[in-house]
Amino acid sequence: MSLRAQGRWAAIILSFIIALSLAIMPLPHAMENWRPEWTTLVLIYWCMALPQRVGVGVGWLAGLTLDVLRSGLLGQQALALAIVAYLTLQFHRRLRVFPLWQQCLSVFTLIAMQEVIQLWTTGLSSETGPLSGYLLPPLSSLFIWPVIFTVLRLIRRRQHIR
């Protein structure tokens, strides 16, 4: 693998490491339910931008890592992120041409679906939690998507990642 190709992968991996770090960073109790789904946002971006390189496998690994970091039900995030990656890959051509406000709505829908999957798997394991913990992350992710999209697109263009 050439040095240039390694640099391209390094940018993608580094973006996931930063997203995973933000996902486990402690927040005040009042803000905990408002935490955006950082890892999912980064996954959606890279699946849209580089569908041939980032896909379901990367989503599964990122989700599994998130499960371990959060000490949650093993495979819960992995399943949800793999499904989000699959759906993003199926619609990536449409999502790429949408204006930013429509992308925000699409991202909201994908993350809401991820939260439904998490709620379902949590219910299967007989655990219960506050419903606001599942309703607020899609909303906060909706508002942070333009920033994530712009920053990652800038990185991708500067690093010539294709």
C-alpha positions in Angstrom: 0.0 0.0 0.0 1.4 3.4 -1.0 2.1 6.1 1.5 -0.7 8.2 -0.1 -3.2 5.4 0.2 -2.3 5.0 3.9 -2.9 8.7 4.4 -6.3 8.4 2.9 -7.3 5.5 5.2 -5.7 7.3 8.1 -8.1 10.2 7.7 -11.1 7.9 7.6 -9.9 5.9 10.7 -9.1 9.1 12.6 -12.5 10.5 11.9 -14.0 7.3 13.4 -11.7 7.5 16.4 -12.7 11.1 17.1 -16.4 10.1 16.7 -16.0 7.2 19.1 -14.3 9.5 21.6 -17.1 12.0 21.4 -19.6 9.2 21.8 -18.2 8.2 25.2 -17.1 11.6 26.5 -18.8 12.4 29.8 -21.5 15.0 29.7 -23.6 16.6 32.4 -26.6 14.5 33.3 -29.0 17.0 31.8 -27.2 16.9 28.4 -26.7 13.1 28.2 -29.9 12.5 26.3 -29.1 15.2 23.8 -25.8 13.6 22.7 -25.7 13.4 18.9 -24.9 10.0 17.4 -21.4 11.0 16.4 -20.3 7.5 15.1 -23.4 7.1 13.0 -23.0 10.6 11.5 -19.4 9.8 10.5 -20.5 6.4 9.1 -23.3 8.0 7.1 -20.9 10.5 5.6 -18.3 8.0 4.6 -20.9 5.6 3.2 -22.3 8.4 1.1 -18.8 9.7 0.0 -17.0 6.5 -0.5 -19.5 3.6 -0.9 -16.8 1.4 -2.4 -14.6 1.6 0.7 -16.8 2.2 3.7 -19.8 -0.1 4.1 -21.6 -2.6 6.2 -18.5 -4.2 7.6 -17.1 -0.9 8.7 -20.5 -0.1 10.3 -20.5 -3.4 12.1 -16.9 -2.9 13.4 -17.7 0.7 14.5 -20.9 -0.5 16.3 -19.1 -3.4 18.0 -16.4 -0.9 19.2 -19.1 1.4 20.5 -20.8 -1.6 22.3 -17.5 -2.4 24.0 -16.8 1.3 24.9 -20.2 1.9 26.3 -20.4 -1.5 28.0 -23.8 -2.1 26.4 -25.4 -5.2 25.0 -22.8 -6.7 22.7 -24.0 -6.4 19.1 -26.8 -3.9 19.7 -25.0 -0.9 18.2 -23.2 -3.2 15.7 -26.6 -4.4 14.3 -28.0 -0.9 14.2 -25.0 0.7 12.5 -24.7 -2.2 10.0 -28.4 -1.6 9.0 -27.8 2.2 8.8 -24.7 1.6 6.6 -26.7 -0.8 4.4 -29.5 1.7 3.9 -27.1 4.5 3.3 -25.3 2.5 0.6 -28.6 1.7 -1.0 -29.5 5.3 -1.3 -26.1 7.0 -1.5 -26.6 8.3 -5.0 -29.8 10.1 -4.0 -28.4 11.3 -0.7 -25.4 12.9 -2.4 -27.4 15.1 -4.7 -29.9 16.2 -2.0 -29.5 19.8 -0.8 -28.2 20.0 2.8 -31.6 20.4 4.4 -32.9 17.2 2.7 -29.8 15.4 3.8 -30.6 16.6 7.3 -34.0 15.0 7.1 -32.6 11.8 5.7 -30.0 11.6 8.4 -32.7 12.2 11.0 -34.7 9.3 9.6 -31.7 7.0 9.6 -30.8 7.8 13.1 -34.4 7.5 14.3 -34.4 4.1 12.7 -31.2 3.3 14.6 -32.8 4.3 17.8 -35.8 2.1 17.1 -33.5 -0.9 16.6 -31.8 -0.1 19.9 -35.1 0.3 21.7 -36.2 -3.0 20.2 -33.1 -4.9 21.2 -33.1 -3.4 24.6 -36.7 -4.5 25.0 -35.7 -8.0 24.0 -33.1 -8.1 26.7 -35.8 -7.1 29.3 -34.0 -3.8 30.1 -35.9 -0.6 30.2 -34.8 3.0 30.0 -36.2 6.4 29.6 -37.9 7.0 26.2 -36.3 10.4 26.0 -32.9 8.7 25.6 -34.2 7.4 22.3 -36.1 10.4 21.0 -33.6 13.2 21.5 -30.4 11.9 19.8 -31.9 12.0 16.3 -33.0 15.6 16.9 -29.5 16.8 18.0 -27.9 14.8 15.2 -30.2 16.6 12.7 -28.8 19.9 13.8 -25.1 18.8 13.9 -25.2 17.1 10.4 -24.3 20.2 8.4 -21.2 20.7 10.5 -20.1 17.1 10.2 -20.8 17.1 6.5 -18.9 20.3 5.8 -15.8 19.3 7.9 -15.5 15.8 6.5 -16.0 17.0 3.0 -13.3 19.5 3.5 -11.0 16.8 4.9 -11.8 14.5 2.0 -11.1 17.1 -0.6 -7.8 18.3 1.0 -6.6 14.7 1.4 -7.8 13.8 -2.1 -9.6 10.8 -0.8 -11.5 9.0 -3.6 
